[in-house]
Amino acid sequence: MDDTKMIVWALFDSGNGSYTKGVATLNDSGVANIDSYPVGIDIENKNNHFINLNLADYSRLFGDNTLFDELDKLPKPDLIIASPPCESWSSASAMFEGNACWKQEDLSDSLFVPQRDSSMFTIRNNSDYEKAYQNYHYDRQFMKRVNGELTAFNTIEIIKRYEPMYFIIENPTSSRLWKYINDIIGFKLPYLNLTRYNNYDYPLQKPTKFASNLNLGLKNDIIKQDVEWGHFSKSYNERSNIPQKLVIEIFTKVYKKFLKEKR
């Protein structure tokens, strides 16, 4: 094995630790030499393998730079891989004209093409939830939306601040996060790297993107899934799990690219 070490920061890898497990497997098998620094918080309080930092933190607005002060102590990353929470971006919480956090209002007049495209990031009013047939509540969806925006913003700020050779951001294919990062934050994602989890011995199809500055060439065959999402685990950590075969393929490809560029 090459003794060149790759430094990985795994943001939000604080639940099941999918990225941490993948790194351990590669290191133990002698395929790679990777130091991994998982960062986040565990909503289920079941794990302690990570650096406990709130990636939705906005305290620097008030002069408290704890988030960056702590990250500054870590070795400079060669790869930042991040799985921001998808709840506020997901189509799973569908409501009229969008999802439970965001609304896309129809600007057309049925006669002419709209003078401007409608944004899919209109904030919902409390009255939207009162009219909805789903049992959503304004206060909870408000907090989900704010948490989603802060974690997306901080993910991009961390990538820009620490300038890794490579970055990868994971979220469902249909997530509004991709358009938010590209159009609202203005950060470009060169490769969207679409895959489906059941290409990697997983019971769910779960179309997912691993947006990156690398073309990862992931498997994306359409295969019937073994289990319906509604019958899958209710555990937040388990529903956020990433197949180990997929994680190992991603890290193996990035590590090989890293070694070539280091030589």
C-alpha positions as CSV (number, residue, x, y, z in Angstrom):
1,M,0.0,0.0,0.0
2,D,1.2,3.5,-0.8
3,D,2.0,5.4,2.4
4,T,0.6,8.7,1.1
5,K,-2.2,9.6,3.4
6,M,-5.5,11.3,2.3
7,I,-7.3,13.5,4.8
8,V,-11.1,13.2,4.7
9,W,-13.6,15.4,6.5
10,A,-16.9,13.6,6.6
11,L,-19.6,16.2,7.4
12,F,-22.8,14.9,9.0
13,D,-21.3,11.5,9.3
14,S,-22.5,11.4,12.9
15,G,-25.4,9.0,12.7
16,N,-24.6,5.5,11.4
17,G,-21.2,6.7,10.4
18,S,-21.4,5.3,6.8
19,Y,-18.3,7.1,5.6
20,T,-16.3,6.3,8.8
21,K,-17.1,2.6,8.3
22,G,-16.1,2.7,4.7
23,V,-12.8,4.3,5.5
24,A,-12.1,1.7,8.2
25,T,-12.8,-1.1,5.8
26,L,-10.4,0.3,3.1
27,N,-7.7,1.0,5.7
28,D,-8.0,-2.5,7.3
29,S,-7.8,-4.2,3.9
30,G,-4.7,-2.3,2.9
31,V,-6.3,-0.7,-0.1
32,A,-6.0,2.9,1.1
33,N,-4.4,5.1,3.7
34,I,-7.1,7.6,4.9
35,D,-7.5,9.6,8.0
36,S,-11.2,10.4,8.5
37,Y,-12.6,13.2,10.6
38,P,-16.4,12.8,11.0
39,V,-18.2,15.9,12.1
40,G,-21.8,16.6,13.2
41,I,-24.4,15.7,15.9
42,D,-26.3,12.5,16.4
43,I,-30.0,13.1,16.6
44,E,-30.5,9.7,18.2
45,N,-27.6,10.2,20.7
46,K,-26.4,6.6,20.0
47,N,-22.9,7.3,18.7
48,N,-19.7,9.1,19.8
49,H,-17.3,8.4,16.9
50,F,-17.4,11.9,15.6
51,I,-16.4,15.5,16.4
52,N,-19.5,17.0,18.0
53,L,-20.2,20.3,16.2
54,N,-23.5,21.8,15.1
55,L,-23.2,22.3,11.3
56,A,-26.3,24.5,11.4
57,D,-24.4,26.9,13.7
58,Y,-24.8,30.6,13.0
59,S,-23.2,32.0,16.1
60,R,-20.5,33.8,14.1
61,L,-23.1,36.3,13.3
62,F,-22.7,37.4,16.9
63,G,-18.9,37.0,17.0
64,D,-18.7,33.4,18.2
65,N,-16.5,31.5,15.7
66,T,-16.5,28.1,17.5
67,L,-17.4,26.2,14.4
68,F,-14.4,27.4,12.3
69,D,-12.1,27.6,15.4
70,E,-12.6,23.9,15.9
71,L,-12.3,23.0,12.3
72,D,-9.1,25.0,12.0
73,K,-7.5,22.6,14.5
74,L,-8.0,19.6,12.1
75,P,-5.5,18.7,9.3
76,K,-6.3,20.4,6.0
77,P,-8.7,18.1,4.1
78,D,-8.0,16.6,0.7
79,L,-11.6,15.5,0.5
80,I,-14.7,17.0,2.1
81,I,-17.7,14.7,1.8
82,A,-21.0,15.9,3.2
83,S,-24.5,14.5,3.6
84,P,-26.6,17.5,4.7
85,P,-30.1,16.7,6.1
86,C,-32.6,16.4,3.3
87,E,-35.9,16.8,5.1
88,S,-36.6,20.4,4.1
89,W,-35.5,19.8,0.4
90,S,-37.4,16.5,-0.1
91,S,-40.4,15.8,-2.2
92,A,-41.4,13.1,0.4
93,S,-43.2,15.9,2.4
94,A,-45.3,16.9,-0.7
95,M,-47.8,19.7,-0.4
96,F,-49.7,21.7,-2.9
97,E,-47.3,23.8,-5.1
98,G,-44.2,22.2,-3.5
99,N,-43.3,20.5,-0.3
100,A,-43.9,21.2,3.4
101,C,-41.1,23.8,3.7
102,W,-41.1,25.5,0.3
103,K,-43.7,26.6,-2.3
104,Q,-43.4,27.2,-6.0
105,E,-46.1,29.6,-7.0
106,D,-47.6,29.5,-10.5
107,L,-46.9,32.9,-12.1
108,S,-48.6,32.1,-15.4
109,D,-51.8,33.8,-16.5
110,S,-52.8,30.8,-18.8
111,L,-52.4,33.1,-21.8
112,F,-48.7,34.0,-22.1
113,V,-45.4,32.6,-21.0
114,P,-44.5,34.1,-17.6
115,Q,-42.2,37.1,-17.8
116,R,-40.0,35.4,-15.2
117,D,-39.6,31.9,-13.9
118,S,-41.3,31.1,-10.7
119,S,-38.9,30.3,-7.8
120,M,-39.2,27.0,-6.0
121,F,-38.1,28.8,-2.8
122,T,-41.1,30.8,-1.7
123,I,-41.5,30.6,2.1
124,R,-44.8,29.1,3.2
125,N,-47.3,31.0,5.2
126,N,-48.9,29.6,8.3
127,S,-52.2,29.5,6.5
128,D,-50.8,27.0,4.0
129,Y,-50.6,24.4,6.7
130,E,-54.1,25.2,7.9
131,K,-55.4,24.5,4.4
132,A,-53.4,21.3,3.8
133,Y,-54.8,17.9,4.2
134,Q,-51.5,16.6,5.7
135,N,-50.9,17.0,9.4
136,Y,-48.0,19.4,9.0
137,H,-47.4,22.2,11.5
138,Y,-45.9,25.6,10.8
139,D,-43.5,25.7,13.7
140,R,-41.9,22.3,12.9
141,Q,-41.6,23.0,9.2
142,F,-40.2,26.5,9.9
143,M,-37.4,24.9,12.0
144,K,-36.7,22.2,9.3
145,R,-36.4,24.9,6.6
146,V,-34.0,27.1,8.6
147,N,-31.9,24.0,9.6
148,G,-31.8,23.0,5.9
149,E,-30.7,26.4,4.8
150,L,-28.0,26.8,7.5
151,T,-26.5,23.3,6.9
152,A,-26.4,23.9,3.2
153,F,-24.9,27.3,3.6
154,N,-22.3,26.0,6.1
155,T,-21.4,23.1,3.9
156,I,-20.5,25.4,1.1
157,E,-18.7,27.9,3.4
158,I,-16.6,25.0,4.7
159,I,-15.7,23.9,1.2
160,K,-14.8,27.4,0.2
161,R,-12.8,28.1,3.4
162,Y,-10.7,25.0,3.4
163,E,-10.3,24.4,-0.3
164,P,-10.0,20.6,-0.5
165,M,-8.7,19.0,-3.7
166,Y,-12.1,17.3,-4.0
167,F,-15.6,17.7,-2.6
168,I,-18.7,15.5,-2.7
169,I,-22.2,16.5,-1.5
170,E,-24.9,13.8,-1.1
171,N,-28.7,14.2,-1.3
172,P,-31.6,12.6,-3.0
173,T,-31.8,13.1,-6.8
174,S,-35.1,15.0,-6.5
175,S,-33.9,17.2,-3.7
176,R,-34.4,21.0,-3.9
177,L,-30.9,21.3,-2.4
178,W,-29.2,21.1,-5.9
179,K,-31.1,24.1,-7.3
180,Y,-30.6,26.0,-4.0
181,I,-26.8,25.5,-4.0
182,N,-26.5,26.4,-7.7
183,D,-29.1,29.3,-8.0
184,I,-29.4,30.7,-4.5
185,I,-25.9,30.3,-3.0
186,G,-24.3,30.5,-6.5
187,F,-21.9,27.6,-6.0
188,K,-21.4,25.4,-9.1
189,L,-21.5,21.6,-9.0
190,P,-19.6,20.3,-12.0
191,Y,-20.7,16.6,-11.8
192,L,-24.0,15.4,-10.3
193,N,-23.1,11.7,-10.3
194,L,-26.5,10.0,-10.2
195,T,-26.8,6.5,-8.7
196,R,-29.4,4.2,-7.2
197,Y,-28.7,2.4,-3.9
198,N,-29.9,-1.0,-5.0
199,N,-27.1,-1.2,-7.5
200,Y,-25.0,-1.7,-4.4
201,D,-26.8,-4.6,-2.6
202,Y,-29.3,-2.4,-0.7
203,P,-33.0,-3.1,-0.4
204,L,-34.1,0.4,-1.5
205,Q,-33.7,2.0,-5.0
206,K,-33.3,5.5,-3.5
207,P,-32.1,7.6,-6.5
208,T,-29.3,9.8,-5.1
209,K,-26.7,12.3,-6.3
210,F,-23.2,12.7,-5.1
211,A,-22.4,16.1,-6.6
212,S,-18.7,16.7,-6.9
213,N,-15.9,18.3,-8.8
214,L,-15.1,14.7,-9.9
215,N,-16.8,12.4,-12.3
216,L,-17.4,9.4,-10.2
217,G,-19.0,7.1,-12.8
218,L,-21.4,5.4,-10.3
219,K,-23.8,2.6,-11.2
220,N,-27.3,3.8,-12.0
221,D,-29.2,0.8,-13.4
222,I,-33.0,0.8,-12.8
223,I,-33.6,-2.3,-10.6
224,K,-36.8,-3.1,-8.8
225,Q,-36.3,-2.6,-5.1
226,D,-36.9,-5.3,-2.5
227,V,-38.7,-3.1,0.1
228,E,-41.1,-0.2,-0.1
229,W,-40.0,3.0,1.6
230,G,-43.0,3.0,3.9
231,H,-42.1,-0.4,5.2
232,F,-38.5,0.5,5.8
233,S,-37.0,1.4,9.2
234,K,-38.4,4.4,11.0
235,S,-35.0,5.2,12.5
236,Y,-33.6,8.5,11.3
237,N,-30.0,7.0,11.3
238,E,-31.0,3.9,9.4
239,R,-33.0,5.9,6.8
240,S,-29.9,8.1,6.3
241,N,-27.7,5.1,5.8
242,I,-25.5,4.8,2.7
243,P,-24.6,1.3,1.3
244,Q,-21.1,0.3,2.2
245,K,-20.3,-1.0,-1.3
246,L,-21.2,2.4,-2.7
247,V,-19.1,4.3,0.0
248,I,-16.1,2.0,-0.7
249,E,-16.4,2.5,-4.5
250,I,-16.5,6.3,-4.0
251,F,-13.5,6.4,-1.6
252,T,-11.5,4.0,-3.8
253,K,-11.9,6.1,-6.9
254,V,-11.1,9.3,-5.1
255,Y,-8.1,7.8,-3.4
256,K,-6.7,6.5,-6.7
257,K,-7.2,10.0,-8.2
258,F,-5.5,11.5,-5.2
259,L,-2.4,9.3,-5.5
260,K,-2.0,10.1,-9.2
261,E,-2.2,13.9,-8.5
262,K,0.2,13.6,-5.6
263,R,2.9,11.8,-7.6
